[in-house]
Amino acid sequence: MSNIEERLRELEARVATLEGTPAQAEVADDTGRFAYGGEARLGGYQWQWSVVRPPGWLVEQPPGPLAAVLAAAGHPARLRILQLLVAGPRPIAELLAELGLASQGQLYHHLKTLTSAGLVEQPERGVYRVPSRAIFPVLSLAAAATDVVHPT
């Protein structure tokens, strides 16, 4: 997806929110509806998100692509990279300093895995970010894992 298409989609979602209409049609079937979303302000950026899916449809999705995303996010260093990048773009030098990895090669290995899974992109040379379309999915993964670790 081009930068212009991504920006257009973000603008359409903002307009839908301002007009009081959901950015995505509410989807339900006889299995019910599963919804997540919200609004976030991180690193000088602001997002609003609303997703509704039928639970039956979710459990019928092919496991391969889903497992690839979960595996990419499931490594402690990669999860930390996502936690850092969800607040906004970061250059390699900042990521390397923050993570304390043994080598730049290790960082590039983790970034390649995250990029292949669609969780990270490189908008310019030496800078990485979580694409806007993945901000709330990444936050949702972190929230779901937190809820398992710290049930209320």
TORNU-133849 format. One record per residue (C-alpha): residue number from 1; residue in one letter; x, y, z. Coordinates in pm, 1 decimal, m for minus. Example, Ala and Ser with C-alpha at 12.3 -4.5 7.8 and 13.67 -1.06 7.14 Angstrom:
REM TORNU-133849
<1 "A" <1230.0 m450.0 780.0>>
<2 "S" <1367.0 m106.0 714.0>>
REM end
This chain:
REM TORNU-133849
<1 "M" <0.0 0.0 0.0>>
<2 "S" <136.0 338.1 m93.9>>
<3 "N" <188.4 619.7 153.4>>
<4 "I" <m91.6 816.7 m14.8>>
<5 "E" <m335.0 524.4 15.7>>
<6 "E" <m242.6 480.4 381.9>>
<7 "R" <m290.8 851.5 450.8>>
<8 "L" <m626.4 847.9 269.1>>
<9 "R" <m744.4 553.2 475.8>>
<10 "E" <m639.5 731.1 797.3>>
<11 "L" <m825.8 1046.3 690.4>>
<12 "E" <m1138.7 846.9 602.9>>
<13 "A" <m1129.9 684.7 947.9>>
<14 "R" <m1094.4 1025.0 1114.5>>
<15 "V" <m1386.0 1169.7 915.8>>
<16 "A" <m1601.6 868.3 1001.8>>
<17 "T" <m1519.2 916.3 1369.4>>
<18 "L" <m1597.5 1287.8 1356.1>>
<19 "E" <m1927.6 1220.4 1180.0>>
<20 "G" <m2020.6 961.0 1438.5>>
<21 "T" <m2021.0 668.2 1196.8>>
<22 "P" <m1805.3 362.4 1250.0>>
<23 "A" <m1492.3 344.3 1035.3>>
<24 "Q" <m1576.9 m19.2 968.4>>
<25 "A" <m1924.3 m158.9 933.1>>
<26 "E" <m2028.3 m349.4 1242.9>>
<27 "V" <m2014.0 m716.4 1160.6>>
<28 "A" <m2206.9 m984.4 1344.4>>
<29 "D" <m2344.5 m1328.1 1274.2>>
<30 "D" <m2504.8 m1601.4 1482.0>>
<31 "T" <m2171.5 m1649.4 1663.4>>
<32 "G" <m2189.3 m1293.7 1798.4>>
<33 "R" <m1951.6 m1003.8 1765.1>>
<34 "F" <m1602.1 m943.9 1895.5>>
<35 "A" <m1494.8 m577.9 1907.3>>
<36 "Y" <m1180.0 m391.4 1995.7>>
<37 "G" <m1056.8 m40.2 1945.8>>
<38 "G" <m1026.7 288.2 2117.0>>
<39 "E" <m813.2 594.8 2089.8>>
<40 "A" <m446.0 641.4 2167.0>>
<41 "R" <m213.0 935.2 2191.8>>
<42 "L" <149.5 824.1 2182.8>>
<43 "G" <464.1 1007.1 2078.0>>
<44 "G" <278.0 1309.6 1944.6>>
<45 "Y" <49.6 1095.5 1727.1>>
<46 "Q" <m318.4 1022.4 1772.9>>
<47 "W" <m520.2 726.2 1646.5>>
<48 "Q" <m878.7 609.3 1670.2>>
<49 "W" <m972.5 256.4 1584.1>>
<50 "S" <m1277.2 32.5 1585.9>>
<51 "V" <m1286.5 m326.1 1464.3>>
<52 "V" <m1577.2 m568.7 1486.7>>
<53 "R" <m1547.2 m932.4 1380.8>>
<54 "P" <m1772.0 m1238.0 1415.0>>
<55 "P" <m1608.0 m1487.2 1656.0>>
<56 "G" <m1697.2 m1776.6 1424.0>>
<57 "W" <m1511.4 m1608.5 1138.4>>
<58 "L" <m1207.6 m1546.6 1360.8>>
<59 "V" <m1171.6 m1911.8 1457.8>>
<60 "E" <m1199.0 m2018.1 1093.3>>
<61 "Q" <m903.9 m1806.7 972.7>>
<62 "P" <m609.3 m2005.6 835.6>>
<63 "P" <m365.2 m2047.4 1125.3>>
<64 "G" <m42.9 m2008.2 923.7>>
<65 "P" <m48.5 m1630.7 864.0>>
<66 "L" <m186.5 m1564.4 1213.0>>
<67 "A" <82.5 m1778.6 1372.4>>
<68 "A" <349.6 m1590.4 1175.3>>
<69 "V" <233.4 m1259.8 1324.8>>
<70 "L" <213.8 m1403.7 1675.2>>
<71 "A" <555.2 m1571.6 1642.5>>
<72 "A" <711.7 m1248.1 1519.9>>
<73 "A" <570.3 m1055.5 1815.6>>
<74 "G" <638.2 m1341.4 2058.4>>
<75 "H" <1012.7 m1294.0 2101.8>>
<76 "P" <1103.8 m1069.0 2398.9>>
<77 "A" <1335.8 m844.3 2194.4>>
<78 "R" <1082.2 m810.4 1913.2>>
<79 "L" <800.2 m733.9 2154.8>>
<80 "R" <1017.9 m462.4 2309.8>>
<81 "I" <1088.1 m322.6 1961.7>>
<82 "L" <711.8 m305.0 1902.0>>
<83 "Q" <659.7 m134.3 2237.7>>
<84 "L" <915.4 129.6 2139.6>>
<85 "L" <793.8 177.8 1782.7>>
<86 "V" <423.1 196.1 1862.4>>
<87 "A" <489.7 546.7 1998.0>>
<88 "G" <644.1 659.5 1670.7>>
<89 "P" <933.8 610.1 1431.3>>
<90 "R" <1280.0 547.4 1571.4>>
<91 "P" <1620.9 540.9 1405.2>>
<92 "I" <1837.1 230.0 1427.4>>
<93 "A" <2083.9 398.8 1665.6>>
<94 "E" <1807.9 471.9 1920.1>>
<95 "L" <1670.2 120.3 1899.2>>
<96 "L" <2014.9 m30.7 1939.3>>
<97 "A" <2090.0 186.3 2244.5>>
<98 "E" <1752.6 115.4 2404.9>>
<99 "L" <1761.1 m261.3 2350.2>>
<100 "G" <2119.4 m328.8 2450.6>>
<101 "L" <2162.2 m599.8 2187.1>>
<102 "A" <2505.4 m747.3 2125.9>>
<103 "S" <2518.0 m639.1 1763.1>>
<104 "Q" <2345.5 m433.9 1498.4>>
<105 "G" <2301.1 m759.5 1306.1>>
<106 "Q" <2075.6 m895.4 1581.1>>
<107 "L" <1859.1 m585.0 1559.4>>
<108 "Y" <1830.9 m613.2 1180.9>>
<109 "H" <1737.4 m981.3 1216.1>>
<110 "H" <1451.0 m890.8 1452.5>>
<111 "L" <1338.9 m599.8 1233.0>>
<112 "K" <1335.4 m825.3 926.8>>
<113 "T" <1109.7 m1074.1 1107.8>>
<114 "L" <873.8 m797.1 1222.1>>
<115 "T" <871.1 m641.4 874.5>>
<116 "S" <791.1 m976.3 710.3>>
<117 "A" <495.1 m1015.6 947.0>>
<118 "G" <363.1 m667.4 859.0>>
<119 "L" <418.4 m533.1 1210.4>>
<120 "V" <699.3 m291.3 1120.5>>
<121 "E" <791.6 m86.8 815.5>>
<122 "Q" <1083.8 129.9 710.7>>
<123 "P" <952.1 469.8 595.9>>
<124 "E" <1303.5 598.1 529.3>>
<125 "R" <1656.5 467.5 542.2>>
<126 "G" <1760.5 370.5 895.0>>
<127 "V" <1421.0 451.4 1050.4>>
<128 "Y" <1151.1 202.7 1148.8>>
<129 "R" <792.5 234.0 1272.9>>
<130 "V" <477.3 36.8 1332.3>>
<131 "P" <247.7 116.0 1037.2>>
<132 "S" <m64.6 305.1 1138.3>>
<133 "R" <m286.0 12.1 1033.1>>
<134 "A" <m103.0 m205.3 1289.7>>
<135 "I" <m98.5 32.8 1589.7>>
<136 "F" <m416.4 m100.7 1751.0>>
<137 "P" <m350.1 m463.5 1661.1>>
<138 "V" <m8.1 m432.5 1831.9>>
<139 "L" <m164.4 m261.6 2135.6>>
<140 "S" <m432.7 m532.5 2140.3>>
<141 "L" <m170.2 m808.6 2138.9>>
<142 "A" <m0.2 m640.8 2435.8>>
<143 "A" <m334.5 m594.7 2615.1>>
<144 "A" <m437.5 m957.4 2558.1>>
<145 "A" <m102.6 m1087.9 2684.5>>
<146 "T" <m123.7 m857.8 2987.7>>
<147 "D" <m472.9 m985.9 3065.1>>
<148 "V" <m345.9 m1345.1 3058.4>>
<149 "V" <m45.2 m1263.0 3280.0>>
<150 "H" <m241.8 m1036.7 3517.9>>
<151 "P" <m604.8 m1151.6 3518.5>>
<152 "T" <m844.0 m924.8 3702.3>>
REM end
